[in-house]
Amino acid sequence: MHIGFTHHSIILGKIKEIDERIYYIRRCASEHYTVEALKRSIAGDDYRHQANLPNNFFNTLPAAEQAFRAVNTFKDEYLLDFINVEEIAERDKNDIDEKVVENSIVHNVKKLIMTFGNGFSFISNQYHLEAFGEDQYVDLLFFNRNLNCLVAVELKKGKFKPSYLGELQSYLSVLDGFEKRPHENPSIGLILCKDMNKSYVDYVIQDYAKPMGVATYKTAKDMSDELKKALPDIETLKKLLDADDEG
């Protein structure tokens, strides 16, 4: 496990607990973090948000190993700091809704993939599903190489509602029945909402037959000044993305 001297210096300087240091060292090694990506991960407190989302993976995925891998793929909170709701509001005087947030994510999809972590590939937004004469549209559809499955993401602007699970389950049924290839694992769904009661969500999600998880997200408006200072600025992020394109 080899990471750069600067990475070690940042981890030792910012992290006090041994287990947390080991976590970030392993993330740096396995996902080839740049220094700025490491700072972003620490600022987002990934250690405490990893493998902590309400889910039903162990009840719905056919293999325990796949369920364990899924649990460790998703976080219970995502920092979508590239979405500036106040700037969007200036351009769109209507209430901010899921569609506006979705458009901002699509415009910055590479940043979203950096936030989601290793192995995600973006397929489409508003992915059209048609089955039995019914049309459905998945907000964001990804493929994850590590999980070898489609990942459907639904965006919600407010607090979690149980009805979101029923809607997402219907998408997953159609994805598995009409889109999933024979060698792929069952599709997984993720609901991204602004707020949730984790104990309640973890309780009600167990009654659903398709693998799903629920996470919250923060935008630039929700971030503290301290957190904003800890993250790389826009110009630095652009340079990182440009360097990734050239690599």
Backbone bond lengths (Angstrom), bond angles and torsions (degrees), N, CA, C in turn:
res aa  C-N    CA-C-N  psi(-1)  N-CA   C-N-CA  omega(-1)  CA-C   N-CA-C  phi
1 M - - - 1.460 - - 1.523 108.61 -
2 H 1.329 116.94 103.69 1.459 121.25 -175.41 1.524 110.07 -119.03
3 I 1.325 116.49 126.36 1.461 121.61 172.20 1.521 107.65 -134.52
4 G 1.326 116.02 164.30 1.452 120.58 -173.64 1.523 114.09 -70.64
5 F 1.327 114.75 161.17 1.462 121.43 179.47 1.528 111.40 -59.84
6 T 1.342 116.53 -41.60 1.463 119.93 -179.29 1.517 111.02 -63.61
7 H 1.331 116.82 -38.68 1.463 120.34 177.03 1.525 110.76 -60.33
8 H 1.342 115.00 -46.44 1.471 118.84 178.77 1.525 110.70 -60.73
9 S 1.308 116.54 -41.87 1.470 120.40 -177.87 1.523 111.25 -62.35
10 I 1.331 116.33 -42.51 1.474 120.51 179.14 1.517 110.68 -64.95
11 I 1.329 116.88 -45.17 1.465 120.50 -179.08 1.525 110.66 -63.07
12 L 1.324 117.13 -45.71 1.468 120.36 -179.53 1.525 111.65 -67.05
13 G 1.343 115.93 -33.93 1.452 119.48 -177.85 1.517 113.93 -76.32
14 K 1.345 117.00 -31.19 1.457 120.60 -173.97 1.525 113.78 -103.32
15 I 1.333 117.19 -22.88 1.467 120.62 -173.76 1.521 110.02 -114.10
16 K 1.305 116.42 131.38 1.471 121.12 -177.77 1.524 113.28 -99.77
17 E 1.333 117.54 -36.46 1.464 120.87 -175.41 1.530 110.93 -79.33
18 I 1.335 115.74 138.73 1.463 121.61 -177.23 1.527 111.64 -62.11
19 D 1.345 117.28 -47.81 1.468 120.62 -178.04 1.517 111.29 -61.04
20 E 1.325 116.51 -37.88 1.458 120.53 179.81 1.524 110.55 -69.59
21 R 1.332 117.20 -38.53 1.465 120.26 176.26 1.525 110.86 -61.40
22 I 1.319 115.91 -44.54 1.468 120.47 -179.66 1.524 110.56 -61.59
23 Y 1.336 115.56 -39.69 1.471 120.41 179.11 1.528 110.67 -58.18
24 Y 1.334 117.17 -48.91 1.467 119.83 -177.26 1.526 111.57 -71.18
25 I 1.321 117.70 -33.81 1.464 120.27 175.54 1.522 109.84 -61.86
26 R 1.326 116.85 -44.67 1.463 120.70 179.66 1.527 111.63 -65.58
27 R 1.335 116.99 -39.73 1.463 120.05 178.07 1.526 110.77 -63.27
28 C 1.331 116.46 -42.51 1.465 120.58 178.45 1.523 111.06 -59.89
29 A 1.328 116.01 -42.83 1.462 120.87 -176.85 1.528 111.81 -72.19
30 S 1.327 117.02 -44.13 1.462 120.32 -174.66 1.523 112.61 -77.47
31 E 1.351 117.70 -32.11 1.462 120.48 -176.29 1.532 112.59 -109.20
32 H 1.353 115.68 7.03 1.475 120.92 175.87 1.527 111.70 53.49
33 Y 1.323 115.49 49.80 1.461 120.82 -178.66 1.521 112.24 -61.06
34 T 1.314 116.30 136.40 1.458 120.19 164.30 1.529 107.31 -75.65
35 V 1.332 116.40 170.72 1.465 120.05 178.05 1.529 109.95 -60.89
36 E 1.335 116.93 -42.72 1.463 120.13 -178.83 1.526 111.38 -67.58
37 A 1.325 117.12 -35.92 1.465 120.19 177.27 1.529 110.52 -65.24
38 L 1.319 116.72 -38.03 1.465 120.68 176.59 1.523 110.61 -63.40
39 K 1.342 116.36 -46.10 1.468 119.70 178.85 1.528 110.80 -59.36
40 R 1.302 115.47 -39.55 1.456 120.67 179.56 1.523 111.24 -64.90
41 S 1.315 116.09 -41.91 1.459 121.23 179.71 1.528 111.55 -64.62
42 I 1.331 116.21 -42.27 1.463 120.51 178.45 1.520 110.41 -67.13
43 A 1.352 116.55 -42.76 1.470 120.28 -179.74 1.521 111.17 -62.55
44 G 1.317 117.31 -35.23 1.452 121.76 177.95 1.514 113.92 -80.32
45 D 1.347 116.71 -1.71 1.462 122.78 179.09 1.529 111.63 56.13
46 D 1.338 115.13 46.34 1.456 120.41 -177.15 1.524 112.75 -58.20
47 Y 1.313 117.44 -32.49 1.467 121.10 -178.60 1.528 111.13 -55.47
48 R 1.332 116.65 -43.81 1.468 120.63 -177.02 1.526 113.17 -85.86
49 H 1.322 116.28 -15.33 1.467 118.66 179.90 1.523 112.86 -98.67
50 Q 1.335 117.17 -10.37 1.454 120.71 -177.98 1.519 110.92 -75.87
51 A 1.354 116.35 140.22 1.472 122.91 174.13 1.521 112.13 56.32
52 N 1.322 116.50 34.89 1.468 119.90 -174.90 1.524 112.29 -129.32
53 L 1.328 117.87 9.27 1.452 118.70 -176.67 1.525 110.99 -84.14
54 P 1.351 118.00 146.79 1.460 120.27 172.57 1.528 109.43 -60.93
55 N 1.328 116.87 132.48 1.462 120.28 -177.23 1.526 110.05 -159.24
56 N 1.322 114.91 168.96 1.467 120.87 175.79 1.522 111.21 -124.71
57 F 1.320 117.41 26.99 1.460 122.54 -171.55 1.530 113.21 -58.64
58 F 1.330 117.55 -40.79 1.467 119.49 -176.63 1.533 111.84 -72.14
59 N 1.320 117.37 -19.94 1.464 120.99 177.37 1.518 112.74 -87.89
60 T 1.332 117.36 -21.33 1.462 119.44 -168.84 1.523 115.26 -118.25
61 L 1.324 118.10 -21.13 1.465 120.07 178.58 1.527 109.55 -89.12
62 P 1.339 117.69 141.09 1.472 120.44 -171.59 1.520 115.01 -67.90
63 A 1.319 118.38 -24.38 1.471 120.88 -177.74 1.523 110.21 -123.51
64 A 1.332 116.32 136.43 1.465 121.16 179.92 1.525 111.08 -60.79
65 E 1.330 116.29 -34.87 1.468 120.20 179.90 1.530 110.86 -63.78
66 Q 1.333 116.23 -41.20 1.457 120.40 178.18 1.532 110.62 -67.01
67 A 1.325 116.99 -38.42 1.462 120.93 178.54 1.526 110.65 -64.61
68 F 1.328 116.18 -43.89 1.465 120.59 179.37 1.525 110.30 -63.28
69 R 1.323 116.77 -40.17 1.462 120.92 178.76 1.532 110.34 -65.21
70 A 1.328 116.66 -39.28 1.464 120.77 179.58 1.524 110.87 -65.78
71 V 1.317 116.82 -43.41 1.468 121.20 179.10 1.521 110.27 -57.69
72 N 1.317 116.53 -39.72 1.465 120.65 -176.98 1.530 113.38 -84.57
73 T 1.316 117.01 -5.40 1.462 120.71 177.93 1.523 111.33 -83.76
74 F 1.337 116.50 -35.44 1.462 120.73 -172.69 1.521 112.05 -105.95
75 K 1.326 115.08 149.77 1.471 122.10 175.78 1.520 109.63 -104.71
76 D 1.321 116.56 166.09 1.464 119.38 177.88 1.527 112.04 -90.10
77 E 1.343 116.78 -7.75 1.460 120.39 176.20 1.526 108.87 -150.81
78 Y 1.339 115.37 138.30 1.455 121.14 -179.90 1.517 109.94 -120.83
79 L 1.309 114.83 138.62 1.460 121.57 -179.76 1.527 108.61 -96.56
80 L 1.322 116.69 99.93 1.457 122.06 179.63 1.522 108.44 -100.29
81 D 1.339 115.34 63.90 1.465 120.41 -173.48 1.520 112.69 -70.01
82 F 1.333 117.44 -13.10 1.459 119.68 178.33 1.527 111.31 -78.97
83 I 1.326 117.53 -6.40 1.460 121.04 174.88 1.521 107.99 -95.22
84 N 1.312 116.73 109.38 1.458 122.06 178.28 1.521 107.97 -103.20
85 V 1.327 115.96 97.24 1.457 121.30 -175.07 1.521 111.40 -61.30
86 E 1.342 117.52 -35.20 1.460 120.18 -179.10 1.524 110.81 -65.15
87 E 1.344 117.22 -40.51 1.462 120.21 178.27 1.524 110.75 -67.72
88 I 1.324 116.63 -38.04 1.455 119.92 177.96 1.521 109.93 -63.04
89 A 1.338 116.19 -40.69 1.462 120.76 -177.80 1.523 111.39 -62.28
90 E 1.326 116.31 -32.45 1.462 119.27 179.32 1.524 111.00 -67.97
91 R 1.325 115.88 -30.39 1.456 119.54 -179.28 1.532 111.43 -87.60
92 D 1.333 116.10 -28.04 1.458 121.34 -177.74 1.521 108.28 -127.94
93 K 1.309 117.09 106.10 1.453 121.20 -173.61 1.525 112.67 -76.29
94 N 1.323 116.63 -9.89 1.460 119.18 175.44 1.522 109.56 -72.96
95 D 1.345 115.60 167.15 1.455 119.51 178.09 1.525 109.86 -59.92
96 I 1.328 115.28 143.38 1.467 119.91 177.00 1.526 108.74 -68.02
97 D 1.316 117.65 125.45 1.457 120.48 178.59 1.523 110.02 -127.04
98 E 1.348 114.89 -177.86 1.460 119.01 -176.05 1.527 112.05 -61.16
99 K 1.327 117.53 -33.80 1.457 120.91 -177.44 1.523 111.53 -64.76
100 V 1.337 116.81 -39.70 1.464 120.43 179.82 1.517 109.90 -66.34
101 V 1.334 116.55 -45.02 1.466 120.78 178.08 1.520 109.96 -62.44
102 E 1.334 116.45 -41.58 1.456 120.80 179.49 1.524 111.34 -60.35
103 N 1.326 116.98 -45.01 1.459 120.51 179.51 1.523 111.74 -61.22
104 S 1.334 115.66 -38.70 1.460 119.57 178.32 1.521 110.95 -66.23
105 I 1.326 116.97 -38.30 1.463 121.23 177.83 1.532 110.22 -65.21
106 V 1.328 117.31 -45.60 1.465 120.49 -179.52 1.526 110.45 -60.70
107 H 1.334 116.29 -39.85 1.462 120.63 178.67 1.524 111.31 -63.97
108 N 1.323 116.40 -26.89 1.473 121.40 -178.24 1.525 110.61 -119.93
109 V 1.339 116.87 38.18 1.458 119.88 -169.85 1.524 112.92 -62.37
110 K 1.336 117.78 -30.77 1.464 118.94 178.54 1.525 111.00 -65.39
111 K 1.333 116.03 -35.31 1.462 119.31 177.31 1.529 110.24 -68.33
112 L 1.341 116.51 -35.86 1.457 119.30 177.34 1.521 110.67 -64.21
113 I 1.327 116.67 -41.68 1.464 119.98 179.55 1.526 110.30 -64.45
114 M 1.349 117.09 -38.17 1.456 120.44 175.18 1.531 110.28 -60.97
115 T 1.341 116.53 -36.98 1.452 121.39 179.70 1.520 111.31 -71.70
116 F 1.330 116.82 -40.78 1.462 120.77 179.94 1.524 112.21 -66.89
117 G 1.329 116.73 -36.50 1.455 119.54 178.06 1.518 113.35 112.52
118 N 1.291 115.11 -169.47 1.459 123.09 -171.08 1.527 112.03 -68.30
119 G 1.331 116.63 139.66 1.452 121.37 169.50 1.508 116.79 97.74
120 F 1.335 118.93 -5.81 1.462 121.11 -178.39 1.526 111.75 -88.11
121 S 1.329 115.66 136.32 1.461 122.62 172.22 1.522 108.13 -126.08
122 F 1.328 115.60 133.73 1.461 121.04 -177.77 1.523 110.35 -83.10
123 I 1.330 116.31 131.00 1.467 121.04 178.63 1.532 110.51 -100.32
124 S 1.339 117.07 -56.07 1.457 119.00 -177.23 1.518 110.74 -171.57
125 N 1.336 115.59 159.27 1.462 120.15 166.68 1.525 108.17 -104.03
126 Q 1.321 116.04 155.20 1.466 122.45 -174.69 1.535 110.44 47.55
127 Y 1.328 114.70 50.44 1.467 121.38 -178.30 1.531 109.25 -68.06
128 H 1.322 115.63 123.55 1.460 121.48 -173.02 1.524 111.17 -81.43
129 L 1.336 115.07 123.05 1.460 121.97 173.42 1.527 108.07 -113.15
130 E 1.327 116.08 132.85 1.461 120.05 178.00 1.515 108.99 -131.99
131 A 1.320 116.69 121.36 1.462 121.37 178.90 1.518 109.05 -150.85
132 F 1.327 116.02 132.24 1.469 122.46 177.20 1.535 111.96 57.15
133 G 1.324 115.35 34.68 1.444 120.01 178.33 1.516 115.18 77.75
134 E 1.339 117.05 7.35 1.470 122.04 179.76 1.526 109.98 -107.62
135 D 1.324 116.09 133.56 1.460 121.69 177.47 1.521 110.31 -101.41
136 Q 1.330 115.53 131.89 1.459 121.53 176.69 1.529 108.48 -134.13
137 Y 1.324 115.97 156.54 1.465 120.13 -176.99 1.531 109.83 -136.34
138 V 1.327 115.01 119.54 1.472 121.06 178.23 1.527 108.22 -83.95
139 D 1.321 117.34 129.71 1.470 120.44 -177.66 1.524 111.81 -54.19
140 L 1.338 116.09 -55.73 1.470 121.12 -179.55 1.529 108.16 -139.22
141 L 1.327 116.17 129.62 1.461 120.26 178.82 1.521 110.23 -118.90
142 F 1.322 115.64 129.85 1.462 122.87 179.86 1.528 109.20 -124.40
143 F 1.330 114.78 166.69 1.464 121.12 165.19 1.514 106.72 -123.82
144 N 1.332 115.94 135.66 1.456 120.40 178.34 1.521 109.14 -112.05
145 R 1.328 115.87 118.76 1.463 120.89 -176.58 1.516 112.12 -67.37
146 N 1.325 117.38 -36.46 1.463 120.27 -178.10 1.532 111.79 -68.80
147 L 1.321 115.44 -34.92 1.462 120.16 178.20 1.526 111.68 -90.61
148 N 1.336 116.87 -15.53 1.463 123.26 -177.23 1.530 110.78 54.14
149 C 1.335 115.44 51.59 1.461 118.48 -179.43 1.528 110.62 -156.20
150 L 1.318 115.02 161.16 1.455 122.02 171.59 1.521 109.21 -74.62
151 V 1.319 115.95 144.67 1.466 121.50 178.10 1.527 107.81 -126.94
152 A 1.330 115.98 115.42 1.458 122.20 179.13 1.520 109.28 -97.45
153 V 1.341 116.47 126.68 1.464 121.52 -178.25 1.526 109.01 -116.26
154 E 1.326 115.77 126.17 1.464 121.89 176.86 1.522 109.75 -110.21
155 L 1.325 116.79 131.03 1.464 122.89 -178.05 1.523 110.42 -100.16
156 K 1.328 115.78 132.24 1.460 121.21 177.79 1.522 108.98 -132.23
157 K 1.326 116.65 134.27 1.462 119.93 -172.60 1.529 113.45 -82.57
158 G 1.336 118.14 -18.59 1.463 120.77 -175.71 1.508 113.01 -114.95
159 K 1.319 115.46 -151.96 1.458 121.91 -179.27 1.525 110.22 -78.54
160 F 1.324 115.66 152.71 1.462 122.05 179.77 1.527 111.85 -56.12
161 K 1.355 114.00 139.28 1.463 121.57 172.71 1.527 108.41 -127.63
162 P 1.336 118.34 140.11 1.474 120.02 -179.30 1.528 113.37 -57.76
163 S 1.328 117.54 -29.09 1.469 120.42 -179.68 1.528 112.06 -60.84
164 Y 1.344 117.06 -24.40 1.462 120.36 179.17 1.523 110.89 -62.14
165 L 1.335 116.67 -34.34 1.459 120.35 -178.37 1.525 111.54 -67.87
166 G 1.337 116.45 -40.75 1.459 119.78 178.59 1.509 112.21 -63.33
167 E 1.330 116.01 -41.70 1.455 121.15 177.79 1.524 111.16 -62.07
168 L 1.336 116.36 -47.10 1.463 120.40 -178.88 1.520 111.27 -66.11
169 Q 1.329 117.48 -37.53 1.462 120.20 179.46 1.529 111.15 -61.75
170 S 1.329 116.97 -37.78 1.468 119.19 178.65 1.525 110.88 -65.37
171 Y 1.347 117.43 -37.11 1.466 120.72 176.80 1.524 110.36 -63.02
172 L 1.332 115.90 -43.81 1.464 120.08 -178.10 1.525 111.67 -65.65
173 S 1.330 117.17 -36.46 1.462 120.47 177.46 1.523 110.88 -60.62
174 V 1.330 115.98 -44.72 1.465 119.78 -179.57 1.528 110.98 -70.60
175 L 1.335 117.12 -40.03 1.461 119.86 176.66 1.522 111.07 -58.03
176 D 1.333 116.74 -45.51 1.465 120.17 -179.07 1.525 111.72 -69.22
177 G 1.332 116.48 -35.22 1.461 119.66 -176.41 1.510 114.33 -81.48
178 F 1.338 117.47 -27.21 1.463 119.89 -171.72 1.532 114.66 -125.76
179 E 1.322 118.10 -17.42 1.470 120.66 -174.82 1.533 113.04 -116.07
180 K 1.298 117.21 -36.73 1.478 121.32 -175.64 1.520 110.39 -64.14
181 R 1.342 115.31 135.85 1.457 120.36 177.53 1.528 110.22 -87.23
182 P 1.334 117.49 157.22 1.474 120.20 -173.15 1.527 114.63 -56.18
183 H 1.331 118.11 -33.50 1.459 120.42 -176.17 1.529 112.76 -84.62
184 E 1.329 117.50 -5.55 1.463 120.88 -176.02 1.526 111.70 -89.68
185 N 1.317 115.23 155.14 1.462 122.14 176.25 1.528 110.00 -80.18
186 P 1.346 117.41 164.68 1.469 119.94 178.49 1.526 112.02 -55.27
187 S 1.327 115.35 142.65 1.461 121.04 179.10 1.531 110.45 -64.90
188 I 1.328 115.06 149.93 1.466 122.15 -179.45 1.521 108.90 -119.80
189 G 1.316 116.24 142.59 1.458 121.11 179.50 1.521 111.86 -113.76
190 L 1.326 115.75 145.55 1.463 121.52 177.03 1.527 109.15 -133.42
191 I 1.323 116.52 126.17 1.455 121.52 173.53 1.520 108.21 -98.21
192 L 1.328 116.15 126.45 1.461 121.97 175.22 1.526 108.12 -108.60
193 C 1.333 116.57 115.52 1.458 120.67 -179.16 1.531 108.86 -130.73
194 K 1.319 115.55 170.52 1.462 119.75 -175.90 1.521 112.91 -79.63
195 D 1.323 117.50 -24.44 1.465 119.70 -176.07 1.517 108.72 -159.07
196 M 1.328 116.26 155.49 1.464 120.56 175.66 1.522 109.91 -162.47
197 N 1.326 114.83 156.69 1.462 123.21 168.67 1.524 105.95 -94.02
198 K 1.329 117.13 102.71 1.464 121.13 -170.06 1.524 112.88 -60.54
199 S 1.313 117.36 -39.62 1.469 119.90 -179.29 1.526 110.42 -64.16
200 Y 1.318 116.01 -42.39 1.471 120.90 179.14 1.526 110.96 -64.86
201 V 1.333 116.82 -45.96 1.461 120.38 -179.32 1.518 110.60 -62.48
202 D 1.322 116.78 -43.47 1.462 120.93 -179.08 1.525 111.01 -62.83
203 Y 1.312 117.17 -30.22 1.467 121.59 179.52 1.522 111.39 -74.87
204 V 1.329 117.50 -50.43 1.467 119.70 -173.88 1.522 112.70 -75.11
205 I 1.326 118.15 -25.37 1.465 120.15 -176.19 1.526 112.47 -71.08
206 Q 1.340 116.33 -19.66 1.463 119.69 -177.34 1.525 113.05 -67.56
207 D 1.315 118.55 -19.46 1.465 121.86 -178.11 1.526 113.41 -85.20
208 Y 1.330 117.17 -0.20 1.458 120.34 -178.34 1.527 110.52 -97.16
209 A 1.344 115.02 147.66 1.465 120.33 -170.53 1.524 113.81 -91.41
210 K 1.334 118.31 -13.80 1.452 121.49 179.90 1.531 110.13 -103.39
211 P 1.347 117.74 145.73 1.472 120.65 -177.96 1.523 112.10 -68.36
212 M 1.338 115.73 118.62 1.458 121.06 -176.96 1.521 110.71 -143.22
213 G 1.322 115.28 154.11 1.449 122.36 173.69 1.511 109.61 -138.22
214 V 1.325 116.36 161.72 1.466 121.76 -179.93 1.519 108.70 -128.82
215 A 1.332 116.38 130.56 1.464 122.00 179.69 1.524 108.75 -134.32
216 T 1.326 115.75 160.54 1.459 120.94 174.57 1.528 109.34 -105.38
217 Y 1.334 115.47 167.64 1.459 119.72 176.99 1.520 110.39 -139.75
218 K 1.316 114.50 152.65 1.458 122.25 174.70 1.520 108.90 -117.33
219 T 1.326 116.78 142.39 1.451 121.31 174.42 1.528 108.64 -106.83
220 A 1.330 116.52 -179.37 1.465 120.47 -178.86 1.532 111.47 -56.86
221 K 1.325 116.32 -34.42 1.469 120.78 -178.62 1.527 111.99 -64.53
222 D 1.343 116.76 -29.54 1.467 121.19 -176.12 1.518 113.43 -85.56
223 M 1.322 118.10 -9.87 1.455 121.33 -172.91 1.515 111.92 -81.59
224 S 1.322 115.31 142.70 1.458 120.95 174.38 1.525 109.67 -74.52
225 D 1.337 116.69 160.56 1.466 120.41 177.68 1.517 110.82 -61.30
226 E 1.336 116.22 -35.97 1.468 120.71 179.60 1.520 111.04 -63.47
227 L 1.339 116.12 -42.31 1.456 120.35 179.59 1.523 111.29 -68.01
228 K 1.334 116.56 -40.27 1.466 119.98 178.51 1.525 111.43 -60.32
229 K 1.335 116.33 -39.72 1.461 120.43 179.86 1.525 111.79 -67.75
230 A 1.335 116.26 -28.60 1.471 120.20 -177.38 1.517 112.67 -77.61
231 L 1.329 116.79 -18.07 1.448 120.93 -177.93 1.532 111.37 -91.62
232 P 1.331 117.71 151.13 1.468 119.53 176.59 1.520 110.59 -65.41
233 D 1.338 117.14 149.04 1.458 119.86 -179.89 1.526 110.43 -75.38
234 I 1.327 115.68 173.64 1.462 121.29 -174.93 1.522 111.96 -60.57
235 E 1.332 116.87 -41.27 1.462 119.92 -178.64 1.525 111.35 -63.63
236 T 1.334 115.83 -39.67 1.464 119.86 178.27 1.520 110.46 -64.63
237 L 1.337 116.39 -42.30 1.456 119.99 178.34 1.530 111.32 -62.02
238 K 1.331 116.50 -41.54 1.462 119.80 178.76 1.524 111.30 -60.32
239 K 1.361 116.01 -41.87 1.459 120.11 178.64 1.526 110.98 -63.18
240 L 1.348 116.69 -39.82 1.459 121.17 178.37 1.522 110.75 -62.02
241 L 1.330 115.76 -45.04 1.457 120.18 -178.65 1.525 111.38 -67.56
242 D 1.335 116.80 -39.50 1.474 121.04 177.36 1.517 110.91 -63.99
243 A 1.334 116.19 -40.47 1.462 120.56 178.77 1.515 110.14 -65.22
244 D 1.350 116.85 -36.94 1.467 121.16 178.81 1.525 110.53 -66.63
245 D 1.342 116.67 -36.78 1.466 120.33 177.78 1.521 111.67 -64.54
246 E 1.356 116.45 -37.02 1.444 121.29 -177.70 1.512 112.87 -77.46
247 G 1.367 115.37 -24.04 1.452 119.31 -176.03 1.514 113.22 -74.05
